[in-house]
Amino acid sequence: MKNYLVILFQLIVWSGYTLVEWLSVNDRFVFKVFMFLVFSYLAIYIGKMILKSNKRTMLVTVISLLCYGLLQILLETLVPVY
């Protein structure tokens, strides 16, 4: 159950990342990478606080990031931006 809770919290973090990335359209690529690293650290920190295991935290973080990425790709293909 803790894994599910961490995935939900991390999906909230990735949604926040999407919002911030959308607001910073004109930023340079270096700043976007730095922003991604900050949000990744936040997601890993949340996972570590709840799960208290490095291995499980990394596994759940990768799973939530893959779910986020697949959802973004799916939304891009279904809802084209004009």
C-alpha positions as a Markdown table, in Angstrom:
| # | Residue | x | y | z |
|---|---|---|---|---|
| 1 | Met | 0.0 | 0.0 | 0.0 |
| 2 | Lys | 2.9 | 2.3 | 0.7 |
| 3 | Asn | 4.2 | 1.8 | -2.9 |
| 4 | Tyr | 0.8 | 3.0 | -4.2 |
| 5 | Leu | 0.8 | 6.0 | -2.0 |
| 6 | Val | 4.3 | 7.0 | -3.1 |
| 7 | Ile | 3.4 | 6.6 | -6.8 |
| 8 | Leu | 0.4 | 8.9 | -6.2 |
| 9 | Phe | 2.5 | 11.5 | -4.5 |
| 10 | Gln | 5.2 | 11.3 | -7.2 |
| 11 | Leu | 2.6 | 11.7 | -9.9 |
| 12 | Ile | 1.5 | 14.9 | -8.2 |
| 13 | Val | 5.2 | 16.0 | -8.3 |
| 14 | Trp | 5.5 | 15.1 | -12.0 |
| 15 | Ser | 2.2 | 17.0 | -12.7 |
| 16 | Gly | 3.8 | 20.0 | -10.9 |
| 17 | Tyr | 6.8 | 19.6 | -13.1 |
| 18 | Thr | 4.6 | 19.7 | -16.2 |
| 19 | Leu | 2.9 | 22.9 | -15.0 |
| 20 | Val | 6.3 | 24.6 | -14.3 |
| 21 | Glu | 7.7 | 23.4 | -17.7 |
| 22 | Trp | 4.6 | 24.8 | -19.5 |
| 23 | Leu | 5.1 | 28.1 | -17.7 |
| 24 | Ser | 8.8 | 28.3 | -18.7 |
| 25 | Val | 8.5 | 27.8 | -22.4 |
| 26 | Asn | 11.2 | 30.4 | -23.3 |
| 27 | Asp | 13.8 | 29.1 | -20.9 |
| 28 | Arg | 17.0 | 27.5 | -22.1 |
| 29 | Phe | 17.5 | 23.8 | -22.2 |
| 30 | Val | 20.1 | 23.8 | -19.3 |
| 31 | Phe | 17.5 | 25.4 | -16.9 |
| 32 | Lys | 14.9 | 22.8 | -17.9 |
| 33 | Val | 17.3 | 20.0 | -17.2 |
| 34 | Phe | 18.1 | 21.6 | -13.8 |
| 35 | Met | 14.4 | 21.9 | -13.1 |
| 36 | Phe | 13.9 | 18.3 | -13.9 |
| 37 | Leu | 16.7 | 17.3 | -11.5 |
| 38 | Val | 15.1 | 19.4 | -8.8 |
| 39 | Phe | 11.7 | 17.7 | -9.2 |
| 40 | Ser | 13.4 | 14.3 | -9.5 |
| 41 | Tyr | 15.1 | 14.9 | -6.1 |
| 42 | Leu | 11.8 | 16.0 | -4.6 |
| 43 | Ala | 10.1 | 12.8 | -5.9 |
| 44 | Ile | 13.0 | 10.6 | -4.6 |
| 45 | Tyr | 12.9 | 12.4 | -1.2 |
| 46 | Ile | 9.2 | 11.8 | -0.8 |
| 47 | Gly | 9.6 | 8.1 | -1.7 |
| 48 | Lys | 12.5 | 7.7 | 0.7 |
| 49 | Met | 10.6 | 9.4 | 3.6 |
| 50 | Ile | 7.6 | 7.0 | 3.1 |
| 51 | Leu | 9.3 | 3.7 | 2.1 |
| 52 | Lys | 12.5 | 4.0 | 4.1 |
| 53 | Ser | 14.4 | 1.8 | 1.5 |
| 54 | Asn | 16.7 | 3.0 | -1.2 |
| 55 | Lys | 16.0 | 0.1 | -3.5 |
| 56 | Arg | 12.2 | 0.3 | -3.3 |
| 57 | Thr | 12.4 | 4.1 | -3.6 |
| 58 | Met | 14.3 | 3.9 | -6.9 |
| 59 | Leu | 12.1 | 1.2 | -8.3 |
| 60 | Val | 8.9 | 3.1 | -7.4 |
| 61 | Thr | 10.4 | 6.4 | -8.7 |
| 62 | Val | 11.3 | 4.8 | -12.1 |
| 63 | Ile | 7.8 | 3.2 | -12.3 |
| 64 | Ser | 6.1 | 6.6 | -11.6 |
| 65 | Leu | 8.3 | 8.4 | -14.1 |
| 66 | Leu | 7.5 | 5.8 | -16.8 |
| 67 | Cys | 3.8 | 6.1 | -16.1 |
| 68 | Tyr | 4.1 | 9.9 | -16.3 |
| 69 | Gly | 6.1 | 9.6 | -19.6 |
| 70 | Leu | 3.6 | 7.2 | -21.1 |
| 71 | Leu | 0.7 | 9.4 | -20.1 |
| 72 | Gln | 2.4 | 12.4 | -21.6 |
| 73 | Ile | 3.0 | 10.6 | -24.9 |
| 74 | Leu | -0.6 | 9.3 | -25.0 |
| 75 | Leu | -2.0 | 12.7 | -24.4 |
| 76 | Glu | 0.2 | 14.2 | -27.1 |
| 77 | Thr | -1.0 | 11.7 | -29.7 |
| 78 | Leu | -4.7 | 11.9 | -28.7 |
| 79 | Val | -4.9 | 15.7 | -28.2 |
| 80 | Pro | -2.8 | 17.5 | -30.8 |
| 81 | Val | -1.8 | 21.0 | -29.9 |
| 82 | Tyr | -2.4 | 23.7 | -32.5 |
